[in-house]
């Protein structure tokens, strides 16, 4: 009967009697098998084909190439407009770092950027008044208006609170005026009553005097 020396049972059979049992046997091939599987998985992942582009994406890229052949690349369009990279980014409402990535080739500009520039150049050609300064000033005026509205808003709240206080005070003044008017009416009535009492008293005194003369 053959005994496998690579197993714990085989080593115990070959160990002299009375000797303590040895440590458990750890399979050395486990880590090697795991490394080989991992390398095979990474190789298969690297060799896997890239995801194919959709037909719509291919159509957009083809239209972008047509626009580029007609108008030039992004830098050519920028030089044609006479704008700096910062002004160009403001015109397109993008971050300047995005324009730098597009022009250096680190990233491809989205198709809608070329479509926007095509429409812009066509609009400027048909309506010269709608030039770059018009759009940039419009953006600047919008920003200034928004900041001005932010500054005006606290003043508007203060005016609203003051109008509420004024309305409450005016109501109180009207109530005081009504009380004063009623008090004046009462005082006039008292004066008229006192006048008639005085006249009546004088008349009574005259009668008494005439009666005493008789």
C-alpha positions as CSV (number, residue, x, y, z in Angstrom):
1,X,0.0,0.0,0.0
2,X,1.5,3.3,-1.1
3,X,1.3,6.2,1.3
4,X,1.1,9.8,0.1
5,X,3.7,11.8,2.0
6,X,2.2,15.2,1.0
7,X,-0.9,14.6,3.2
8,X,-1.1,14.8,7.0
9,X,-2.3,11.2,7.3
10,X,0.7,10.0,5.2
11,X,3.2,11.9,7.4
12,X,1.6,10.5,10.6
13,X,2.0,6.9,9.1
14,X,5.7,7.6,8.4
15,X,6.4,9.3,11.8
16,X,7.9,7.0,14.5
17,X,5.5,5.8,17.1
18,X,5.3,7.9,20.2
19,X,6.4,11.1,18.5
20,X,4.0,14.2,18.7
21,X,1.9,14.9,15.6
22,X,3.3,17.5,13.2
23,X,1.7,20.8,12.2
24,X,-1.1,20.8,9.7
25,X,-0.1,20.7,6.1
26,X,-1.0,23.9,4.1
27,X,-1.4,23.5,0.4
28,X,1.2,25.7,-1.3
29,X,-0.5,25.6,-4.6
30,X,-3.5,27.6,-3.5
31,X,-1.8,31.1,-3.8
32,X,-0.2,30.1,-7.1
33,X,-3.5,29.0,-8.5
34,X,-5.2,32.2,-7.4
35,X,-2.4,34.3,-9.0
36,X,-2.7,32.4,-12.2
37,X,-6.5,32.9,-12.3
38,X,-6.1,36.6,-11.6
39,X,-3.6,37.1,-14.4
40,X,-5.8,35.2,-16.8
41,X,-8.8,37.4,-15.8
42,X,-6.8,40.6,-16.3
43,X,-5.5,39.4,-19.7
44,X,-9.0,38.5,-20.8
45,X,-10.3,41.9,-19.7
46,X,-7.5,43.7,-21.5
47,X,-8.1,41.8,-24.7
48,X,-11.9,42.3,-24.5
49,X,-13.2,44.6,-27.3
50,X,-14.4,48.1,-26.6
51,X,-18.1,48.9,-26.6
52,X,-19.2,49.8,-30.0
53,X,-20.6,53.2,-30.7
54,X,-24.3,53.6,-31.5
55,X,-25.5,54.6,-34.9
56,X,-26.7,58.0,-33.5
57,X,-23.3,58.7,-32.0
58,X,-21.6,57.9,-35.3
59,X,-24.0,60.2,-37.1
60,X,-23.2,63.1,-34.7
61,X,-19.5,62.6,-35.2
62,X,-19.9,62.6,-39.0
63,X,-21.8,65.9,-38.8
64,X,-19.1,67.3,-36.5
65,X,-16.5,66.4,-39.1
66,X,-18.5,68.2,-41.8
67,X,-18.7,71.3,-39.6
68,X,-15.0,71.2,-38.9
69,X,-14.2,70.9,-42.6
70,X,-16.4,73.9,-43.2
71,X,-15.4,76.2,-40.3
72,X,-12.1,74.8,-39.1
73,X,-11.2,73.5,-35.6
74,X,-12.0,75.2,-32.4
75,X,-8.9,77.4,-32.3
76,X,-9.5,78.5,-35.9
77,X,-13.1,79.5,-35.0
78,X,-11.8,81.3,-31.9
79,X,-9.2,83.3,-33.9
80,X,-11.9,84.1,-36.5
81,X,-14.0,85.6,-33.8
82,X,-11.0,87.4,-32.2
83,X,-11.7,86.2,-28.7
84,X,-9.4,84.9,-26.0
85,X,-9.9,81.4,-24.6
86,X,-11.5,82.9,-21.5
87,X,-14.0,84.9,-23.5
88,X,-14.7,81.9,-25.7
89,X,-15.5,79.9,-22.6
90,X,-17.8,82.6,-21.4
91,X,-19.6,82.7,-24.8
92,X,-20.2,78.9,-24.7
93,X,-21.0,78.9,-21.0
94,X,-18.3,76.3,-20.2
95,X,-15.3,76.2,-17.9
96,X,-12.0,77.4,-19.3
97,X,-10.4,74.1,-18.4
98,X,-12.8,72.3,-20.7
99,X,-11.8,74.5,-23.6
100,X,-8.1,73.7,-22.8
101,X,-8.8,70.0,-22.8
102,X,-10.6,70.2,-26.1
103,X,-7.9,72.2,-27.9
104,X,-5.0,70.2,-26.6
105,X,-6.6,66.9,-27.6
106,X,-6.9,65.5,-24.1
107,X,-10.6,65.2,-24.6
108,X,-13.0,65.6,-27.6
109,X,-15.4,68.4,-27.7
110,X,-19.1,67.4,-27.6
111,X,-20.9,67.6,-31.0
112,X,-23.3,70.2,-29.7
113,X,-20.4,72.7,-29.2
114,X,-19.7,72.7,-32.9
115,X,-23.4,72.9,-33.7
116,X,-23.6,75.9,-31.4
117,X,-20.7,77.7,-33.0
118,X,-22.2,77.0,-36.5
119,X,-25.5,78.6,-35.5
120,X,-23.7,81.5,-33.8
121,X,-21.6,82.3,-36.9
122,X,-24.7,82.1,-39.2
123,X,-26.7,84.3,-36.8
124,X,-23.9,86.9,-36.7
125,X,-23.6,86.9,-40.5
126,X,-27.3,87.5,-40.9
127,X,-27.7,90.0,-37.9
128,X,-24.4,91.8,-37.4
129,X,-25.7,93.6,-34.3
130,X,-25.8,90.2,-32.5
131,X,-22.1,90.1,-32.2
132,X,-19.9,88.7,-29.4
133,X,-20.1,91.8,-27.3
134,X,-23.9,91.6,-27.4
135,X,-24.0,88.1,-25.9
136,X,-21.2,88.7,-23.4
137,X,-22.7,92.0,-22.2
138,X,-26.1,90.3,-21.9
139,X,-24.5,87.7,-19.6
140,X,-22.7,90.4,-17.7
141,X,-25.9,92.4,-17.3
142,X,-27.8,89.4,-16.2
143,X,-25.1,88.7,-13.5
144,X,-25.2,92.3,-12.4
145,X,-29.0,92.3,-12.2
146,X,-29.0,89.2,-10.1
147,X,-26.4,90.7,-7.7
148,X,-28.4,93.9,-7.6
149,X,-31.6,92.0,-6.9
150,X,-29.8,90.1,-4.1
151,X,-28.8,93.5,-2.6
152,X,-32.3,94.9,-3.0
153,X,-34.1,92.0,-1.5
154,X,-33.1,92.9,2.2
155,X,-34.2,96.5,1.5
156,X,-37.5,95.2,0.2
157,X,-38.0,93.2,3.3
158,X,-37.2,96.2,5.5
159,X,-39.7,98.4,3.5
160,X,-42.3,95.7,3.8
161,X,-41.8,95.5,7.6
162,X,-41.9,99.3,7.8
163,X,-45.1,99.5,5.8
164,X,-46.7,97.0,8.2
165,X,-45.6,99.1,11.2
166,X,-46.8,102.3,9.5
167,X,-50.2,100.7,8.8
168,X,-50.5,99.6,12.4
169,X,-49.6,103.1,13.6
170,X,-51.9,104.7,11.2
171,X,-54.8,102.5,12.4
172,X,-53.9,103.6,16.0
173,X,-53.8,107.2,15.0
174,X,-57.2,106.9,13.4
175,X,-58.5,105.4,16.5
176,X,-57.1,108.2,18.6
177,X,-58.6,110.8,16.2
178,X,-62.0,109.1,16.5
179,X,-61.7,109.3,20.3
180,X,-60.6,112.9,20.2
181,X,-63.6,113.8,17.9
182,X,-66.0,112.1,20.3
183,X,-64.4,113.9,23.3
184,X,-64.7,117.2,21.4
185,X,-68.4,116.6,20.7
186,X,-69.0,115.8,24.4
187,X,-67.1,119.0,25.4
188,X,-69.2,121.1,23.0
189,X,-72.4,119.6,24.4
190,X,-71.2,120.4,28.0
191,X,-70.4,124.0,27.0
192,X,-73.8,124.4,25.3
193,X,-75.5,123.0,28.4
194,X,-73.6,125.2,30.7
195,X,-74.4,128.2,28.5
196,X,-78.1,127.5,28.6
197,X,-77.9,126.9,32.4
198,X,-76.2,130.3,32.7
199,X,-78.9,132.0,30.6
200,X,-81.6,130.3,32.6
201,X,-80.0,131.3,35.9
202,X,-79.8,134.9,34.8
203,X,-83.4,134.9,33.7
204,X,-84.4,133.5,37.0
205,X,-82.4,136.1,38.8
206,X,-84.1,138.8,36.8
207,X,-87.5,137.5,37.7
208,X,-86.6,137.4,41.3
209,X,-85.3,141.0,41.2
210,X,-88.4,142.3,39.4
211,X,-90.6,140.5,41.9
212,X,-88.7,142.1,44.8
213,X,-89.2,145.6,43.4
214,X,-93.0,145.1,43.4
